[in-house]
Amino acid sequence: MAKTVIVLVAGLLMSAGAAQDLAAPVRILADGQPIDTDVGHAAPFVCDFDGDGVQDLLVGQFGQGSLWIYRNEGTNQTPKLAAGRKFKDGHEDGCVPYG
């Protein structure tokens, strides 16, 4: 089974009717390793998950509905993502709709 590695494409937002050039994709690292979802599809989302003012990365996996959190230990300008941890709902792994 093919794995999906999270890739960030840096560039400008597209305006109506005018596509912008995008920079080449780069692999996103967490704890020094490329983020790898182990399943074919992923849904990355950037937000301040822990309320510290720094953007973190959340990655939902469609294969099993797992949600992984990569906390940013750096800054918004120079992010440094920690190793991923599964989102927990109490003692159970949290799950998002998938399929």
Contacts in CASP RR format, 6 or more apart in sequence:
PFRMAT RR
TARGET T0000
AUTHOR 0000-0000-0000
METHOD contacts of the structure
MODEL  1
MAKTVIVLVAGLLMSAGAAQDLAAPVRILADGQPIDTDVGHAAPFVCDFD
GDGVQDLLVGQFGQGSLWIYRNEGTNQTPKLAAGRKFKDGHEDGCVPYG
1 39 0 8 1.000
1 40 0 8 1.000
2 40 0 8 1.000
3 36 0 8 1.000
3 37 0 8 1.000
3 38 0 8 1.000
3 39 0 8 1.000
3 40 0 8 1.000
4 36 0 8 1.000
4 37 0 8 1.000
4 39 0 8 1.000
4 40 0 8 1.000
4 41 0 8 1.000
4 42 0 8 1.000
5 27 0 8 1.000
5 34 0 8 1.000
5 35 0 8 1.000
5 36 0 8 1.000
5 37 0 8 1.000
6 27 0 8 1.000
6 28 0 8 1.000
6 34 0 8 1.000
6 35 0 8 1.000
6 36 0 8 1.000
6 37 0 8 1.000
6 42 0 8 1.000
6 44 0 8 1.000
6 57 0 8 1.000
6 59 0 8 1.000
7 25 0 8 1.000
7 26 0 8 1.000
7 27 0 8 1.000
7 28 0 8 1.000
8 25 0 8 1.000
8 26 0 8 1.000
8 28 0 8 1.000
9 22 0 8 1.000
9 23 0 8 1.000
9 24 0 8 1.000
9 25 0 8 1.000
10 22 0 8 1.000
10 23 0 8 1.000
10 26 0 8 1.000
11 20 0 8 1.000
11 21 0 8 1.000
11 22 0 8 1.000
11 23 0 8 1.000
12 20 0 8 1.000
12 21 0 8 1.000
12 22 0 8 1.000
13 20 0 8 1.000
14 20 0 8 1.000
27 34 0 8 1.000
27 35 0 8 1.000
28 34 0 8 1.000
28 35 0 8 1.000
28 57 0 8 1.000
28 81 0 8 1.000
29 35 0 8 1.000
29 81 0 8 1.000
30 57 0 8 1.000
30 70 0 8 1.000
30 81 0 8 1.000
30 82 0 8 1.000
30 83 0 8 1.000
30 84 0 8 1.000
31 81 0 8 1.000
31 82 0 8 1.000
31 83 0 8 1.000
31 84 0 8 1.000
33 83 0 8 1.000
35 57 0 8 1.000
35 59 0 8 1.000
35 70 0 8 1.000
35 81 0 8 1.000
35 84 0 8 1.000
37 59 0 8 1.000
37 60 0 8 1.000
37 61 0 8 1.000
37 68 0 8 1.000
38 61 0 8 1.000
39 61 0 8 1.000
39 62 0 8 1.000
39 63 0 8 1.000
39 64 0 8 1.000
40 62 0 8 1.000
40 63 0 8 1.000
41 61 0 8 1.000
41 62 0 8 1.000
41 63 0 8 1.000
42 59 0 8 1.000
42 60 0 8 1.000
42 61 0 8 1.000
42 62 0 8 1.000
43 59 0 8 1.000
43 60 0 8 1.000
43 61 0 8 1.000
43 62 0 8 1.000
44 57 0 8 1.000
44 58 0 8 1.000
44 59 0 8 1.000
44 60 0 8 1.000
45 57 0 8 1.000
45 58 0 8 1.000
45 59 0 8 1.000
45 60 0 8 1.000
46 55 0 8 1.000
46 56 0 8 1.000
46 57 0 8 1.000
46 58 0 8 1.000
47 55 0 8 1.000
47 56 0 8 1.000
47 58 0 8 1.000
48 54 0 8 1.000
48 55 0 8 1.000
48 56 0 8 1.000
49 56 0 8 1.000
49 58 0 8 1.000
49 69 0 8 1.000
49 71 0 8 1.000
50 56 0 8 1.000
50 71 0 8 1.000
53 76 0 8 1.000
54 72 0 8 1.000
54 74 0 8 1.000
54 75 0 8 1.000
54 76 0 8 1.000
54 79 0 8 1.000
55 72 0 8 1.000
55 76 0 8 1.000
55 79 0 8 1.000
56 69 0 8 1.000
56 70 0 8 1.000
56 71 0 8 1.000
56 72 0 8 1.000
56 81 0 8 1.000
57 69 0 8 1.000
57 70 0 8 1.000
57 72 0 8 1.000
57 81 0 8 1.000
58 67 0 8 1.000
58 68 0 8 1.000
58 69 0 8 1.000
58 70 0 8 1.000
58 87 0 8 1.000
59 67 0 8 1.000
59 68 0 8 1.000
59 70 0 8 1.000
60 66 0 8 1.000
60 67 0 8 1.000
60 68 0 8 1.000
60 96 0 8 1.000
61 67 0 8 1.000
61 68 0 8 1.000
61 98 0 8 1.000
62 98 0 8 1.000
62 99 0 8 1.000
63 98 0 8 1.000
63 99 0 8 1.000
64 95 0 8 1.000
64 98 0 8 1.000
65 95 0 8 1.000
65 96 0 8 1.000
65 97 0 8 1.000
65 98 0 8 1.000
66 86 0 8 1.000
66 87 0 8 1.000
66 93 0 8 1.000
66 94 0 8 1.000
66 95 0 8 1.000
66 96 0 8 1.000
67 86 0 8 1.000
67 87 0 8 1.000
67 94 0 8 1.000
67 95 0 8 1.000
67 96 0 8 1.000
68 84 0 8 1.000
68 85 0 8 1.000
68 86 0 8 1.000
68 87 0 8 1.000
69 84 0 8 1.000
69 85 0 8 1.000
69 86 0 8 1.000
69 87 0 8 1.000
70 81 0 8 1.000
70 82 0 8 1.000
70 83 0 8 1.000
70 84 0 8 1.000
71 81 0 8 1.000
71 82 0 8 1.000
71 84 0 8 1.000
71 85 0 8 1.000
72 79 0 8 1.000
72 80 0 8 1.000
72 81 0 8 1.000
72 82 0 8 1.000
73 80 0 8 1.000
73 81 0 8 1.000
73 82 0 8 1.000
74 80 0 8 1.000
86 93 0 8 1.000
86 94 0 8 1.000
87 93 0 8 1.000
87 94 0 8 1.000
88 94 0 8 1.000
89 95 0 8 1.000
END
